[in-house]
């Protein structure tokens, strides 16, 4: 008997056929009357593995692992500085964003070395256990690295957004102070006070994002070093 399909799919056809072997070997199963194909009971009852890892040996040698992420927050098209704008010494933050040494697309090479298990005293079972766990840990680190990259990009975007807001507020405050010097209007003074409060909030938000960006740069370098260390034995 040649079985190309699960025999349970032939139930309807076998009811009107005496030759079971011929029917299953030479005919496709009839179209199901269900709205969706039903899985064979053997597939449904098959025990699923509870291991969080997969057997890398089924897929051949691992050559590259990649990590890439993009920011989650949206930006705006407002200019940071306008042409001809006069800048005060206190317009910029005393704190700077440290460079991100981890590239946007991180590629890790795995096939640069070969381990001699017999030489170092590792059995085949131990090597299989090492392969599964190192591959699992590497995936966790890659996920964490992507999250850190997203945090970094979001922080950079917020620094830019808040700096644009700071410049807009400073421009309005400078103009309103000129008006207030001439008119001495209490309403103008109230608006200036309100804008100065908004200015402090924007500066705090910008400086907080600078901290997040710098922490992300440091953490991403640490994880990249750990991934490079793992890459020597992840195959």
Secondary structure, 3 states (H helix, E strand, C coil): CCCCCCHHHHHHHHHCCCCHHHHHHHCCCCCCCCCCCCCCHHHHHCCCCCCCCCCHHHHCCCCEEEEECCCCCCCCCCCCCCCCCCCCCCCCCCCCCCCCCCCCEEEEECCCCCCCHHHHCCCHHHHHHHHHHHHHHHHHHHHHHHHHHHHHHHHHHHHHHHHHHHHHHHHHHHHHHHHHHHHCCHHHHHHHHHHHHHHHHHHHHHHHHHHHHHHHHHHHHHHHHHHHHHCCCCC
